[in-house]
Amino acid sequence: MTDHPAPLLERYRALIARDDETFPISLGEGGTPLIHAVRLGAELGLDNLYLKFEGTNPTGSFKDRGMVLAVNRAVAAGARAVVCASTGNTSASAAAYAAAAGLPCHVILPAGKVARGKLAQALAAGARLIMVDGNFDAALNAVRRLGEDGLAVVVNSVNPDRLAGQQTGAFEVVDALGRSPDALALPVGNAGNISAYWQGFNAYLDADRTPGGGLPRMLGFQAEGAAPIVRGEAVEEPETVATAIRIGNPASWELAVAARDRSGGLIEAVSDDEILDAQRIIVRLEGVFCEPASAAGVAGVRRLVADGRLERQMTVVCVLTGHGLKDPDAVQAEEGSLTPIAPELDAIRREMGL
Ligand SMILES: *Cc1c(COP(=O)(O)O)cnc(C)c1O
């Protein structure tokens, strides 16, 4: 018989669970790898660069960490359905956990680009999709109203259970490193994840579970066309290739600013070109394929090292928030010759340049 690791919420029960709470629903979330990125680190100028690859979660993004807690609690509270506004990964995760719980899942999608893989996941799991002619903020407003009317439990990150569950990412980073990193970099969309990581690092420290003490600097990166926190005002029509962070008015804005300021960190903007470039070098140098939004942290760290704002010996963790297969259309790779040639060794060798 093989040993199965305890489900995520059981593993960190002391920091998350209420008295006697049980968590019957689990898809095996969390426990994602922390990869020492030696080749990527050399390219950027860091000796201790790590990638926390969240693409290995059950639905391929970190959203599962919070969704598992939100859906378990929705079930315990007698919910009839769950609902979310989503640009993609939230709907994929909500649909999966709702399916496992036997609950209907409704998704309000803002009009515009949606990553193909994410939509396929939600549809496959039986979610009911409604596209509205408005941006994400309009979709989220409608969802909040549905929640207030008691028609369904909202599982967006405005649900505090989502952030509570997402703290486990920080717990795992400290457990894997045996210490707190010097800095943690990640993309910022609705700003829930940067807030949850910061809460998590603090909770771990308070529980005396961080050897050596200490807290990381939080480094958040928005896309240039969707950078409300950087600009200090909401963006009416956010645009970026990184659809997961195409957010004009982040739900956790204040929490993110507090995390930035209390940690001595920063929130800056990176361009779509920098994001796509980072996505490419992460997979070319480390074999880790993440979606565009996920690469924003690496793009930002690259700039901070080049500027001398991060030093070579620092331990830096970049959270790669979602899997590259989510958004295959965003990959700008040369596919080589896809015109068939004769199945003859000489012709094939010539084509290979060998
Ligand atoms: C949701 C998401 C983000 C943004 O996280 P926030 O908590 O909204 O800031 C980044 N990357 C991916 C892949 C996501 O799914």
PDBQT file of the ligand as one rigid body, heavy atoms in Angstrom, charges set to zero:
ROOT
HETATM    1  C1  LIG A 401      -5.875  34.552 -10.380  1.00  0.00    +0.000 C 
HETATM    2  C2  LIG A 401      -4.536  34.517 -11.012  1.00  0.00    +0.000 A 
HETATM    3  C3  LIG A 401      -3.582  35.532 -10.805  1.00  0.00    +0.000 A 
HETATM    4  C4  LIG A 401      -3.877  36.752 -10.003  1.00  0.00    +0.000 C 
HETATM    5  O1  LIG A 401      -4.060  36.487  -8.656  1.00  0.00    +0.000 OA
HETATM    6  P1  LIG A 401      -4.828  37.546  -7.733  1.00  0.00    +0.000 P 
HETATM    7  O2  LIG A 401      -5.036  36.864  -6.469  1.00  0.00    +0.000 OA
HETATM    8  O3  LIG A 401      -6.097  37.872  -8.457  1.00  0.00    +0.000 OA
HETATM    9  O4  LIG A 401      -3.942  38.735  -7.661  1.00  0.00    +0.000 OA
HETATM   10  C5  LIG A 401      -2.341  35.380 -11.362  1.00  0.00    +0.000 A 
HETATM   11  N1  LIG A 401      -2.032  34.318 -12.119  1.00  0.00    +0.000 NA
HETATM   12  C6  LIG A 401      -2.918  33.340 -12.361  1.00  0.00    +0.000 A 
HETATM   13  C7  LIG A 401      -2.514  32.193 -13.224  1.00  0.00    +0.000 C 
HETATM   14  C8  LIG A 401      -4.194  33.404 -11.811  1.00  0.00    +0.000 A 
HETATM   15  O5  LIG A 401      -5.057  32.426 -12.067  1.00  0.00    +0.000 OA
ENDROOT
TORSDOF 0
